[in-house]
Amino acid sequence: MAKNLVIVESPAKVKTIKKFLGTNYEVTASMGHVRDLPKSQMGIDVENDFEPRYITIRGKGDLLAALRKQVKKADSIYLATDPDREGEAISWHLMNALKLEPGETEKSVQRITFNEITKNAVKRSLKEPREIDMNLVDAQQARRVLDRLVGYDISPLLWAKVKRGLSAGRVQSVALRIICDREEEIDDFIPEEYWTIDASFDVKGEKKKLNAKFYGDTDGKIEVKTGKEAEEIRSFCEKADYKVTEVKKGERIRKVPLPFTTSTLQQEASKVLNFSTQKTMRIAQQLYEGIDIKGNGTVGVISYLRTDSTRVSDEAQAAAVEYIKNEFGDSYLGKENGGAAKEKRNVQDAHEAIRPTDLTLTPASIKASLSNDQFKLYQLIWKRFLASRMAPAVYETTSVKIVASGKYVFTVSASKISFDGFLSVYTDGEEDESASNVLSKNISESSGLTLSGVDPKQHFTQPPAHFTEASLVRALEELGIGRPSTYAPTITTLLARRYITKEGRNLFVTEMGNAVNNIMKEAFPEIVDAKFTATMESLLDGVEEGNVKWKTVIRNFYPDLDAAVKRAEKEIEEVKIADEETDVVCENCGRHMVIKYGPHGKFLACPGFPDCHNTKPYYEKIGVPCPKCGKDVVMRMSKKGRRYYGCIGFPDCDFMSWAKPTDQKCPKCGSVMVEKGRHLACSNDECKYVSNVKE
């Protein structure tokens, strides 16, 4: 048995770290937490100053027994759980469960952390061991206890007033409130009319027309509100003479993007890759824990994924400088502090930004070792980090001012890249409209203009957009609610409880979500108040910094919560949420069956329960007839959870497709056309016909 025992959280890290450390070290995994509050009861002794009652997690007894045997044989134990407050708490629980507290053992027990799973980082951590940081542990305990008090006090109230199986949470309930408030804004929105006026000009000596936008008059900008105003302007402009009064040339700098934090990675992966927050975190965890790279063995290819800092280590900065010089040249090198974060409240600067651990492991060079999703996310992280160390992009800008008979003003703006800088590596696709305009170099104040046409267009102001996962994460971060590790599970819980539903990328509140939110607003206004929750987050950060005692936070919070729960039990009326009725008739009793929800999703049940116990699978029709038998095509789930489409008449009809079928036929071979991304494609693999972008 090796003299040194290293305990990590995840078994995925064991092989990687073992390879780095050699035969003198044994590496094993705790498989996450080993102790927690009991599930069957609150587990907090409110009468005894909110002391938590931790128990061994069910199923972890054998694992702890095996760990104790390994501990007995080792001289030195290194607790190498994740480098955040959750990881610190796991190490503290391991010390208790394995009886490694000072005075209980003479063995050397030390805490080590590394921000990336590379040979240098792991070996360096062994040279810099430390004791458990109790401020971090207390910060985790404070959050855990607060969340338990809120959940276990309010959830039973929701069961009694609305429906069993519901839950409330300190961050979850505020997130639901934010989504509900946005829905109210959308419902209450009253569109307002406005008009834009475009004009096109023939320029003497130029073949291409000059397209300009109405700005106002010579005194300033004018908002055109009605068709009558637009018509008056159009009528004047059709008879006017035009003159170029100003051609202004300049330069615009486009700043480099900051390297990714947890929040911005989730937002960008949602926007660019259409990944859910949960999927992004799952794949990032795989990239962090280790990928078997051909020729390199297993190595973590990105740094730690839970961070809200944009700081970069000196070592990573130096590596980026060398890479950019070699691959792009000195002119592409940004300032040394490029991508430095602007001041932001509540930033936890314990970790670096999310970055590749080795820039020479380019996405293309390791693509064969990655799954398709891993490659997409790694490429996004790699490019973003490299771009953050590069020089800004520079645009040449031109703006033209055109005046109609000394009265109305039209403007044209155009820009083109004069130096691509970081855009040679990374673009977020949010280029401004002027970059797509091209102006002749010959345009000047002496250019002769002839009006070709004036085109007024009516528009209406649009309501606020529905939240997407990305925009909700951004809102939570801006309001100071939750932490990087809480965004994905918060959204997942809201979806799982059916408080919200996801259609395309947009999040919508359900009837259930509205009912729960209304109860929370009425009975627990502070719990769902964004400012109060942000203040609570600041207090919890104070615990982590050692400025606030964790039980002080709980003592100040709980009495108000307890009083609100007791008041709500008496005053809040029951809310009945009717099950959604379908047109499927129960063959046993003739009632229309309703949609119920189980552990594996929707199913149909007879509303006559308990007199009638009939249930059957629920299949979501997609509005397309089966190409084989003409019955409905429905969406199904495979045993591995993958979505596919099949005939509702199965097993009599065996039609099946992984891609979503349409009611269109292939013009070449007559087979069914299916959706493939933004295109329609023939389902016959031999045909390979692909249509234009679908509407």
C-alpha positions as CSV (number, residue, x, y, z in Angstrom):
1,M,0.0,0.0,0.0
2,A,1.3,3.5,-0.9
3,K,2.3,5.7,2.0
4,N,0.3,8.6,0.6
5,L,-3.5,8.6,0.1
6,V,-5.2,11.2,-2.1
7,I,-9.0,11.5,-1.8
8,V,-10.8,13.2,-4.7
9,E,-14.5,13.6,-5.3
10,S,-15.0,12.0,-8.7
11,P,-13.8,8.6,-9.9
12,A,-13.2,10.2,-13.3
13,K,-10.2,12.0,-11.8
14,V,-8.7,9.0,-10.1
15,K,-6.9,7.5,-13.2
16,T,-5.7,10.9,-14.4
17,I,-4.2,12.0,-11.0
18,K,-2.8,8.5,-10.3
19,K,-0.8,8.7,-13.6
20,F,0.7,12.1,-12.5
21,L,1.7,10.9,-9.0
22,G,3.2,7.4,-9.5
23,T,3.4,4.4,-7.2
24,N,4.0,6.3,-3.9
25,Y,0.5,7.6,-4.1
26,E,-2.9,5.9,-3.9
27,V,-5.8,7.9,-5.4
28,T,-9.4,7.1,-4.5
29,A,-12.8,8.9,-4.8
30,S,-15.4,9.8,-2.2
31,M,-18.1,9.9,-5.0
32,G,-19.2,13.3,-3.9
33,H,-20.7,14.0,-0.4
34,V,-20.5,11.3,2.2
35,R,-22.6,13.0,4.8
36,D,-25.7,15.3,4.5
37,L,-28.8,16.3,6.3
38,P,-31.4,13.5,6.4
39,K,-34.1,13.5,3.6
40,S,-36.9,12.3,5.8
41,Q,-36.8,15.2,8.3
42,M,-35.5,18.8,8.5
43,G,-32.3,17.7,10.3
44,I,-31.7,21.0,11.9
45,D,-32.1,21.4,15.7
46,V,-33.9,24.8,15.8
47,E,-34.0,24.7,19.6
48,N,-30.3,24.1,19.9
49,D,-29.0,27.1,17.9
50,F,-29.8,25.6,14.5
51,E,-27.2,22.8,14.9
52,P,-27.3,20.5,11.8
53,R,-27.7,16.8,12.3
54,Y,-25.5,15.2,9.6
55,I,-25.9,11.5,8.8
56,T,-24.1,9.2,6.4
57,I,-25.7,9.3,3.0
58,R,-27.6,6.1,2.3
59,G,-25.5,3.7,0.2
60,K,-22.2,5.3,1.3
61,G,-21.5,3.0,4.3
62,D,-19.5,0.5,2.3
63,L,-17.5,3.2,0.6
64,L,-16.6,4.8,3.9
65,A,-15.6,1.4,5.3
66,A,-13.3,0.9,2.3
67,L,-11.9,4.5,2.8
68,R,-11.2,3.8,6.5
69,K,-9.1,0.7,5.5
70,Q,-7.1,2.8,3.1
71,V,-6.6,5.5,5.7
72,K,-5.2,3.0,8.2
73,K,-2.5,1.9,5.8
74,A,-1.5,5.4,4.8
75,D,0.9,7.7,6.6
76,S,-0.3,10.9,4.9
77,I,-3.8,11.8,3.7
78,Y,-4.4,14.5,1.2
79,L,-8.0,15.7,0.8
80,A,-8.2,16.9,-2.8
81,T,-11.9,17.6,-3.4
82,D,-13.0,20.4,-5.7
83,P,-11.6,23.9,-5.0
84,D,-14.8,25.6,-3.9
85,R,-17.0,25.9,-0.8
86,E,-18.8,22.7,-1.7
87,G,-15.5,20.8,-2.1
88,E,-14.2,22.3,1.1
89,A,-17.3,21.0,2.9
90,I,-16.9,17.5,1.4
91,S,-13.3,17.5,2.8
92,W,-14.5,18.6,6.2
93,H,-17.2,15.9,6.2
94,L,-14.6,13.3,5.2
95,M,-12.4,14.3,8.1
96,N,-15.3,13.7,10.5
97,A,-16.5,10.5,8.9
98,L,-13.0,9.0,8.7
99,K,-12.1,10.3,12.2
100,L,-9.2,12.4,10.8
101,E,-9.8,15.4,13.2
102,P,-6.7,16.6,15.2
103,G,-6.5,14.6,18.3
104,E,-8.2,11.6,16.8
105,T,-5.3,10.6,14.6
106,E,-1.5,11.0,14.5
107,K,-1.5,10.8,10.7
108,S,-0.7,13.8,8.5
109,V,-4.0,15.1,7.1
110,Q,-3.8,18.0,4.7
111,R,-6.0,19.8,2.2
112,I,-4.8,20.4,-1.3
113,T,-6.5,22.1,-4.3
114,F,-5.8,22.6,-7.9
115,N,-7.6,24.7,-10.5
116,E,-6.8,22.3,-13.3
117,I,-6.1,18.6,-13.6
118,T,-2.6,18.7,-15.1
119,K,0.6,17.2,-14.0
120,N,2.2,20.6,-13.0
121,A,-0.9,21.8,-11.1
122,V,-1.4,18.5,-9.2
123,K,2.3,18.3,-8.2
124,R,2.4,21.9,-7.2
125,S,-0.6,21.5,-4.9
126,L,1.3,18.8,-3.0
127,K,4.0,21.3,-2.2
128,E,1.4,23.8,-1.0
129,P,-0.9,21.9,1.4
130,R,-3.0,23.7,4.0
131,E,-5.6,23.1,6.6
132,I,-9.4,23.0,6.0
133,D,-10.7,26.5,5.5
134,M,-13.5,26.7,8.0
135,N,-14.8,30.0,6.6
136,L,-15.5,28.1,3.3
137,V,-17.1,25.2,5.2
138,D,-19.3,27.6,7.2
139,A,-20.4,29.4,4.1
140,Q,-21.5,26.1,2.6
141,Q,-23.2,25.1,5.9
142,A,-25.0,28.5,6.0
143,R,-26.4,28.0,2.5
144,R,-27.4,24.4,3.1
145,V,-29.2,25.2,6.4
146,L,-30.9,28.2,4.9
147,D,-32.1,26.3,1.9
148,R,-33.3,23.4,4.1
149,L,-35.2,25.8,6.4
150,V,-36.9,27.4,3.5
151,G,-37.6,24.2,1.7
152,Y,-38.8,22.1,4.6
153,D,-41.0,24.9,6.1
154,I,-42.6,26.1,2.9
155,S,-42.9,23.0,0.8
156,P,-45.5,21.2,3.1
157,L,-47.6,24.4,2.9
158,L,-47.6,24.2,-0.9
159,W,-48.6,20.5,-0.6
160,A,-51.5,21.4,1.6
161,K,-52.7,24.5,-0.4
162,V,-51.9,23.4,-4.0
163,K,-50.6,19.9,-4.7
164,R,-48.2,17.3,-3.3
165,G,-44.8,17.1,-4.7
166,L,-44.2,20.8,-5.0
167,S,-41.3,22.6,-3.5
168,A,-40.0,26.1,-2.7
169,G,-36.4,27.2,-2.5
170,R,-34.4,30.3,-1.6
171,V,-33.0,30.8,-5.1
172,Q,-35.6,28.8,-7.0
173,S,-38.6,30.9,-5.8
174,V,-36.9,34.2,-6.7
175,A,-36.1,32.8,-10.2
176,L,-39.7,31.8,-10.6
177,R,-40.8,35.3,-9.5
178,I,-38.5,36.9,-12.1
179,I,-40.0,34.7,-14.9
180,C,-43.6,35.4,-13.7
181,D,-42.9,39.1,-13.6
182,R,-41.7,39.0,-17.2
183,E,-44.8,37.2,-18.3
184,E,-46.9,39.9,-16.6
185,E,-44.9,42.6,-18.5
186,I,-45.6,40.7,-21.8
187,D,-49.3,40.3,-21.0
188,D,-49.7,44.0,-20.0
189,F,-47.7,45.3,-22.9
190,I,-49.5,47.8,-25.2
191,P,-47.8,48.1,-28.6
192,E,-47.1,51.6,-29.9
193,E,-47.0,52.6,-33.5
194,Y,-43.9,54.1,-35.1
195,W,-42.6,54.6,-38.6
196,T,-39.2,54.4,-40.3
197,I,-38.4,56.1,-43.6
198,D,-35.7,54.8,-45.9
199,A,-34.6,56.7,-49.0
200,S,-32.4,55.5,-51.9
201,F,-30.3,57.8,-54.1
202,D,-28.6,57.6,-57.4
203,V,-25.1,59.0,-57.0
204,K,-23.6,60.7,-60.0
205,G,-20.8,58.6,-61.4
206,E,-21.6,55.5,-59.2
207,K,-23.5,52.4,-60.3
208,K,-24.6,51.4,-56.8
209,K,-27.5,53.2,-55.1
210,L,-26.9,54.9,-51.8
211,N,-29.5,53.8,-49.1
212,A,-30.1,56.1,-46.2
213,K,-32.3,56.3,-43.1
214,F,-34.5,59.2,-42.0
215,Y,-33.0,60.8,-38.9
216,G,-35.0,64.0,-38.3
217,D,-34.6,67.7,-39.2
218,T,-31.7,70.1,-39.0
219,D,-32.6,70.8,-35.3
220,G,-32.3,67.2,-34.2
221,K,-33.8,63.7,-34.2
222,I,-37.5,63.2,-34.9
223,E,-39.6,60.1,-33.8
224,V,-42.2,59.5,-36.5
225,K,-45.3,58.2,-34.6
226,T,-48.1,58.1,-37.2
227,G,-48.8,57.3,-40.8
228,K,-49.9,60.9,-41.3
229,E,-46.5,62.2,-40.2
230,A,-44.7,59.7,-42.4
231,E,-46.8,60.7,-45.4
232,E,-46.1,64.4,-44.9
233,I,-42.3,63.7,-44.7
234,R,-42.5,61.4,-47.8
235,S,-44.5,64.0,-49.8
236,F,-41.9,66.7,-48.9
237,C,-38.9,64.5,-49.7
238,E,-40.2,63.4,-53.1
239,K,-40.1,67.1,-54.3
240,A,-36.9,68.0,-52.4
241,D,-33.3,68.7,-53.6
242,Y,-30.6,66.7,-51.8
243,K,-27.1,67.6,-50.8
244,V,-24.4,65.7,-48.9
245,T,-23.6,68.1,-46.1
246,E,-21.1,66.0,-44.2
247,V,-18.8,63.0,-44.7
248,K,-17.1,62.0,-41.5
249,K,-14.4,59.3,-41.4
250,G,-13.2,57.8,-38.2
251,E,-12.0,54.7,-36.3
252,R,-13.8,52.4,-34.0
253,I,-12.2,50.0,-31.6
254,R,-14.0,46.7,-30.8
255,K,-12.9,45.5,-27.4
256,V,-11.7,42.0,-26.8
257,P,-14.2,39.7,-24.9
258,L,-13.5,38.6,-21.4
259,P,-12.6,35.0,-20.8
260,F,-15.5,32.8,-19.7
261,T,-17.0,32.7,-16.2
262,T,-19.6,30.0,-15.4
263,S,-22.4,32.3,-16.2
264,T,-21.1,33.7,-19.5
265,L,-20.1,30.2,-20.6
266,Q,-23.7,29.0,-20.0
267,Q,-25.1,32.0,-21.8
268,E,-22.8,31.7,-24.8
269,A,-23.2,27.9,-25.1
270,S,-27.0,28.4,-25.1
271,K,-26.8,31.1,-27.7
272,V,-24.2,29.6,-30.0
273,L,-24.6,25.8,-29.4
274,N,-28.2,25.7,-28.2
275,F,-27.0,23.8,-25.1
276,S,-29.1,23.9,-21.9
277,T,-27.3,25.1,-18.8
278,Q,-27.4,21.6,-17.4
279,K,-25.8,20.1,-20.5
280,T,-23.1,22.8,-20.6
281,M,-22.1,22.1,-17.0
282,R,-22.1,18.3,-17.5
283,I,-19.8,18.5,-20.6
284,A,-17.6,21.1,-19.0
285,Q,-17.2,18.8,-16.0
286,Q,-16.0,16.0,-18.3
287,L,-13.5,18.4,-20.0
288,Y,-12.2,19.5,-16.5
289,E,-11.9,16.0,-15.0
290,G,-10.0,14.5,-17.9
291,I,-10.1,13.4,-21.5
292,D,-8.0,10.5,-22.9
293,I,-6.0,12.4,-25.5
294,K,-4.2,10.2,-28.0
295,G,-0.4,10.5,-27.4
296,N,-1.0,12.5,-24.1
297,G,-3.0,10.1,-22.0
298,T,-5.8,11.3,-19.8
299,V,-5.6,15.0,-18.9
300,G,-8.0,17.8,-17.9
301,V,-8.3,20.1,-20.9
302,I,-10.0,23.1,-19.1
303,S,-9.6,24.8,-15.8
304,Y,-12.2,24.6,-13.0
305,L,-15.7,25.3,-14.3
306,R,-17.4,27.0,-11.3
307,T,-16.1,30.5,-11.1
308,D,-17.3,34.1,-11.4
309,S,-13.8,35.6,-11.9
310,T,-12.2,36.6,-15.2
311,R,-8.7,36.6,-13.6
312,V,-6.0,34.6,-15.4
313,S,-2.8,33.2,-13.9
314,D,0.6,34.6,-14.8
315,E,1.5,31.2,-16.2
316,A,-1.5,31.0,-18.5
317,Q,-0.9,34.6,-19.6
318,A,2.7,33.9,-20.5
319,A,1.6,30.8,-22.5
320,A,-1.0,32.8,-24.4
321,V,1.5,35.5,-25.3
322,E,3.9,32.9,-26.7
323,Y,1.2,31.2,-28.6
324,I,-0.2,34.4,-30.2
325,K,3.3,35.6,-31.1
326,N,4.2,32.3,-32.8
327,E,0.9,31.8,-34.6
328,F,-0.3,35.4,-35.4
329,G,2.6,37.8,-34.8
330,D,3.3,40.6,-32.4
331,S,0.7,42.9,-33.8
332,Y,-2.1,40.5,-32.7
333,L,-0.9,40.5,-29.1
334,G,-3.1,42.4,-26.6
335,K,-2.1,44.3,-23.6
336,E,-0.9,42.2,-20.6
337,N,-4.1,42.9,-18.7
338,G,-6.3,42.3,-21.7
339,G,-9.7,41.0,-20.7
340,A,-9.3,42.3,-17.1
341,A,-12.7,42.2,-15.4
342,K,-14.5,45.4,-14.6
343,E,-15.4,45.7,-10.9
344,K,-18.5,43.7,-10.1
345,R,-20.1,43.0,-6.8
346,N,-19.9,39.6,-5.1
347,V,-17.1,38.3,-7.4
348,Q,-15.5,35.2,-5.8
349,D,-11.9,35.5,-7.0
350,A,-10.6,32.2,-5.7
351,H,-10.4,30.7,-9.1
352,E,-9.3,31.8,-12.5
353,A,-11.6,32.2,-15.5
354,I,-12.5,29.1,-17.5
355,R,-9.7,28.5,-19.9
356,P,-7.9,25.7,-21.7
357,T,-5.1,24.1,-19.7
358,D,-2.8,23.9,-22.7
359,L,-3.3,26.2,-25.7
360,T,-1.2,23.9,-27.9
361,L,-4.0,21.3,-27.5
362,T,-6.0,23.0,-30.3
363,P,-9.6,21.9,-30.9
364,A,-8.6,20.5,-34.3
365,S,-5.7,18.6,-32.9
366,I,-7.7,16.7,-30.2
367,K,-11.1,16.5,-32.1
368,A,-10.7,12.7,-32.6
369,S,-10.5,12.3,-28.8
370,L,-13.6,14.3,-28.0
371,S,-17.3,13.6,-28.5
372,N,-19.1,16.0,-30.8
373,D,-20.6,18.0,-27.9
374,Q,-17.2,18.0,-26.1
375,F,-15.5,19.3,-29.2
376,K,-18.0,22.1,-29.6
377,L,-17.8,23.3,-26.0
378,Y,-14.0,23.0,-25.9
379,Q,-13.6,24.9,-29.1
380,L,-15.8,27.7,-27.7
381,I,-13.7,27.9,-24.5
382,W,-10.4,27.7,-26.4
383,K,-11.3,30.4,-28.9
384,R,-12.8,32.7,-26.3
385,F,-9.7,32.5,-24.0
386,L,-7.3,33.1,-26.9
387,A,-9.3,36.0,-28.1
388,S,-9.3,37.6,-24.6
389,R,-5.5,37.8,-24.8
390,M,-5.4,39.3,-28.3
391,A,-5.5,42.8,-29.7
392,P,-8.8,44.6,-30.2
393,A,-10.3,44.8,-33.7
394,V,-10.2,48.1,-35.5
395,Y,-12.9,49.4,-37.9
396,E,-12.7,52.3,-40.4
397,T,-16.0,54.1,-40.1
398,T,-17.7,56.5,-42.5
399,S,-20.9,58.5,-41.7
400,V,-22.7,60.5,-44.4
401,K,-25.3,63.2,-43.7
402,I,-27.8,64.1,-46.4
403,V,-30.2,67.1,-46.1
404,A,-33.4,67.4,-48.1
405,S,-34.0,71.0,-49.2
406,G,-32.4,72.4,-46.0
407,K,-35.0,70.7,-43.8
408,Y,-35.0,66.9,-43.3
409,V,-31.9,64.8,-42.5
410,F,-31.0,61.3,-43.7
411,T,-27.9,59.4,-42.6
412,V,-25.8,56.5,-43.7
413,S,-23.3,54.7,-41.6
414,A,-20.7,52.1,-42.8
415,S,-17.7,50.4,-41.3
416,K,-15.2,47.9,-42.4
417,I,-12.5,46.0,-40.6
418,S,-9.0,47.6,-41.0
419,F,-7.4,45.2,-38.5
420,D,-9.2,42.0,-37.5
421,G,-7.3,41.4,-34.2
422,F,-9.2,38.9,-32.0
423,L,-11.9,38.5,-34.6
424,S,-9.4,36.3,-36.5
425,V,-10.1,33.7,-33.8
426,Y,-13.5,34.5,-32.2
427,T,-16.7,36.3,-33.1
428,D,-20.0,36.2,-31.2
429,G,-22.0,37.0,-34.3
430,E,-23.3,40.3,-32.9
431,E,-21.9,42.6,-35.6
432,D,-23.6,46.0,-36.0
433,E,-25.6,46.9,-39.1
434,S,-23.1,49.4,-40.3
435,A,-20.5,46.7,-40.9
436,S,-22.7,45.3,-43.7
437,N,-22.9,48.6,-45.5
438,V,-20.3,49.5,-48.1
439,L,-19.9,53.1,-49.2
440,S,-18.0,54.2,-52.3
441,K,-14.7,56.0,-51.5
442,N,-15.8,58.7,-53.9
443,I,-18.7,59.9,-51.8
444,S,-18.0,63.5,-50.8
445,E,-19.8,66.8,-50.1
446,S,-19.7,67.6,-53.8
447,S,-21.4,64.3,-54.9
448,G,-24.5,64.8,-56.9
449,L,-27.6,63.0,-55.6
450,T,-30.9,62.2,-57.3
451,L,-33.7,60.6,-55.2
452,S,-34.6,57.2,-56.4
453,G,-37.4,56.4,-53.9
454,V,-38.8,57.1,-50.4
455,D,-40.2,54.1,-48.5
456,P,-42.1,54.7,-45.2
457,K,-42.7,51.5,-43.1
458,Q,-45.1,51.0,-40.2
459,H,-43.8,49.2,-37.1
460,F,-45.0,48.5,-33.6
461,T,-43.0,48.3,-30.5
462,Q,-42.5,44.8,-29.3
463,P,-43.1,43.4,-25.8
464,P,-40.1,42.2,-23.7
465,A,-38.7,38.9,-24.9
466,H,-39.6,35.7,-23.0
467,F,-36.7,34.5,-20.9
468,T,-34.4,31.9,-22.3
469,E,-32.1,29.8,-20.1
470,A,-29.3,32.2,-21.1
471,S,-31.1,35.4,-20.4
472,L,-32.4,34.1,-17.1
473,V,-28.8,33.2,-16.0
474,R,-27.7,36.7,-17.0
475,A,-30.6,38.3,-15.0
476,L,-29.8,36.2,-11.9
477,E,-26.2,37.1,-12.1
478,E,-26.9,40.8,-12.6
479,L,-29.3,40.8,-9.6
480,G,-26.7,39.1,-7.4
481,I,-28.9,36.0,-6.9
482,G,-27.4,32.6,-6.5
483,R,-23.9,31.6,-7.5
484,P,-22.3,29.9,-10.6
485,S,-23.0,26.5,-9.2
486,T,-26.7,27.2,-8.6
487,Y,-27.9,28.5,-12.0
488,A,-28.2,25.2,-13.8
489,P,-29.8,23.2,-10.9
490,T,-32.2,26.1,-10.3
491,I,-33.5,26.0,-13.9
492,T,-33.6,22.2,-13.9
493,T,-35.7,22.2,-10.7
494,L,-38.2,24.7,-12.1
495,L,-38.6,22.6,-15.2
496,A,-38.9,19.3,-13.2
497,R,-41.6,20.8,-10.9
498,R,-43.5,22.0,-14.0
499,Y,-43.5,25.5,-12.7
500,I,-42.2,26.5,-16.1
501,T,-42.0,24.9,-19.5
502,K,-39.6,25.2,-22.4
503,E,-40.8,25.8,-26.0
504,G,-37.9,26.1,-28.4
505,R,-35.5,28.3,-26.4
506,N,-38.2,30.3,-24.6
507,L,-39.3,29.7,-21.0
508,F,-43.1,30.0,-20.2
509,V,-44.8,29.9,-16.8
510,T,-47.4,27.2,-16.3
511,E,-50.6,27.5,-14.3
512,M,-48.9,25.6,-11.5
513,G,-46.0,28.0,-11.6
514,N,-48.3,31.0,-11.4
515,A,-50.3,29.5,-8.5
516,V,-47.1,28.8,-6.5
517,N,-45.6,32.3,-7.3
518,N,-48.8,34.0,-6.1
519,I,-48.8,32.1,-2.8
520,M,-45.1,32.9,-2.3
521,K,-45.6,36.6,-3.1
522,E,-48.6,36.8,-0.7
523,A,-47.2,34.8,2.2
524,F,-43.4,35.2,1.8
525,P,-42.7,38.5,0.1
526,E,-39.1,38.6,1.4
527,I,-38.2,35.1,0.1
528,V,-39.2,36.1,-3.4
529,D,-37.8,39.6,-3.3
530,A,-34.7,40.0,-5.5
531,K,-33.1,42.7,-3.4
532,F,-33.6,40.8,-0.1
533,T,-32.1,37.6,-1.7
534,A,-29.1,39.5,-3.1
535,T,-28.5,41.0,0.4
536,M,-28.6,37.5,1.8
537,E,-26.0,36.4,-0.7
538,S,-23.8,39.2,0.4
539,L,-24.1,38.1,4.0
540,L,-23.2,34.5,3.0
541,D,-20.2,35.9,1.2
542,G,-19.3,37.7,4.4
543,V,-19.3,34.2,6.1
544,E,-16.8,33.0,3.5
545,E,-14.6,36.0,4.1
546,G,-14.6,35.4,7.8
547,N,-16.5,38.6,8.6
548,V,-19.8,37.1,9.6
549,K,-20.6,34.1,11.8
550,W,-22.8,31.7,9.9
551,K,-25.3,31.0,12.7
552,T,-25.8,34.8,13.1
553,V,-27.2,34.8,9.6
554,I,-29.6,32.0,10.4
555,R,-30.7,33.4,13.8
556,N,-31.6,36.7,12.1
557,F,-33.5,35.0,9.3
558,Y,-35.5,32.2,10.8
559,P,-37.9,33.9,13.2
560,D,-39.5,35.9,10.4
561,L,-39.7,32.8,8.2
562,D,-41.4,30.8,11.0
563,A,-43.9,33.5,11.7
564,A,-44.8,33.8,8.0
565,V,-45.3,30.0,7.7
566,K,-47.7,30.0,10.7
567,R,-49.6,32.9,9.4
568,A,-49.9,31.4,5.9
569,E,-51.2,28.1,7.2
570,K,-54.2,30.0,8.6
571,E,-54.7,32.7,5.9
572,I,-53.8,31.2,2.5
573,E,-56.7,29.5,0.7
574,E,-56.4,26.3,-1.2
575,V,-55.7,26.5,-5.0
576,K,-56.9,23.6,-7.1
577,I,-55.0,23.0,-10.3
578,A,-57.1,20.9,-12.7
579,D,-55.4,18.1,-14.6
580,E,-55.3,18.7,-18.4
581,E,-58.0,16.8,-20.1
582,T,-57.4,15.0,-23.4
583,D,-59.7,13.7,-26.1
584,V,-58.7,10.1,-25.3
585,V,-61.6,8.2,-23.9
586,C,-61.0,5.6,-21.1
587,E,-62.1,2.3,-22.5
588,N,-63.1,1.0,-19.1
589,C,-65.5,3.7,-17.9
590,G,-65.9,6.2,-20.8
591,R,-64.4,9.3,-19.0
592,H,-61.9,11.6,-20.9
593,M,-58.4,10.7,-19.7
594,V,-56.2,13.4,-18.1
595,I,-52.5,14.0,-18.3
596,K,-50.5,13.0,-15.2
597,Y,-46.8,13.3,-14.4
598,G,-44.6,10.5,-13.1
599,P,-40.9,10.0,-12.6
600,H,-40.5,9.3,-16.3
601,G,-42.7,12.1,-17.7
602,K,-46.3,12.4,-18.8
603,F,-48.8,9.5,-18.9
604,L,-52.6,9.3,-19.3
605,A,-54.8,8.3,-16.3
606,C,-58.5,8.0,-15.8
607,P,-59.9,10.8,-13.6
608,G,-62.2,8.2,-12.0
609,F,-59.4,6.9,-9.8
610,P,-59.7,5.1,-7.4
611,D,-62.8,3.5,-8.9
612,C,-61.0,3.2,-12.2
613,H,-57.2,2.5,-12.3
614,N,-56.8,2.7,-16.1
615,T,-53.5,4.3,-17.3
616,K,-51.7,4.3,-20.6
617,P,-48.7,6.0,-22.2
618,Y,-49.0,9.6,-23.4
619,Y,-47.8,10.3,-26.9
620,E,-47.4,13.8,-28.2
621,K,-48.7,14.1,-31.7
622,I,-46.7,16.2,-34.1
623,G,-49.5,16.8,-36.6
624,V,-48.0,14.6,-39.4
625,P,-49.6,11.4,-40.8
626,C,-47.6,8.2,-40.8
627,P,-46.2,7.7,-44.3
628,K,-46.8,4.0,-44.1
629,C,-50.3,3.7,-42.7
630,G,-51.7,7.2,-42.4
631,K,-52.2,7.2,-38.6
632,D,-50.6,9.9,-36.4
633,V,-46.9,10.2,-35.9
634,V,-46.0,10.7,-32.2
635,M,-42.9,11.6,-30.3
636,R,-41.5,8.8,-28.2
637,M,-38.4,8.3,-26.0
638,S,-35.9,5.4,-26.3
639,K,-34.8,3.4,-23.2
640,K,-31.7,5.6,-23.2
641,G,-33.8,8.8,-23.1
642,R,-33.2,9.8,-26.8
643,R,-36.2,11.3,-28.6
644,Y,-37.5,9.7,-31.8
645,Y,-40.7,9.7,-33.9
646,G,-42.8,6.7,-34.6
647,C,-46.3,5.6,-35.6
648,I,-49.0,5.6,-32.9
649,G,-50.1,2.3,-34.4
650,F,-46.9,0.5,-33.3
651,P,-46.4,-2.6,-33.3
652,D,-48.8,-3.0,-36.2
653,C,-46.9,-0.3,-38.1
654,D,-43.1,-0.1,-37.6
655,F,-42.5,3.4,-39.0
656,M,-39.7,5.1,-37.0
657,S,-37.4,8.1,-37.5
658,W,-34.7,9.8,-35.4
659,A,-35.3,13.1,-37.3
660,K,-38.7,14.8,-37.0
661,P,-40.8,13.9,-40.1
662,T,-42.8,16.5,-42.0
663,D,-45.9,16.2,-44.3
664,Q,-43.7,17.2,-47.3
665,K,-42.5,14.7,-49.9
666,C,-39.0,14.7,-51.6
667,P,-39.3,16.1,-55.1
668,K,-36.6,13.7,-56.3
669,C,-37.7,10.3,-54.9
670,G,-41.0,10.9,-53.1
671,S,-39.8,9.9,-49.7
672,V,-40.8,11.8,-46.5
673,M,-38.8,15.0,-45.8
674,V,-37.4,15.3,-42.3
675,E,-36.1,18.3,-40.3
676,K,-32.3,18.5,-40.1
677,G,-31.3,21.7,-38.2
678,R,-32.5,24.6,-40.3
679,H,-33.0,22.5,-43.4
680,L,-35.4,19.9,-44.7
681,A,-33.7,16.7,-45.9
682,C,-34.9,13.5,-47.6
683,S,-35.3,10.6,-45.2
684,N,-33.9,8.3,-47.9
685,D,-30.2,8.1,-47.2
686,E,-29.5,7.1,-50.8
687,C,-31.2,10.2,-52.2
688,K,-29.4,12.9,-50.1
689,Y,-31.7,15.7,-51.3
690,V,-31.7,18.8,-49.1
691,S,-34.0,21.8,-49.4
692,N,-33.5,25.4,-48.7
693,V,-33.7,26.8,-45.2
694,K,-37.2,26.0,-43.8
695,E,-39.5,28.8,-42.8
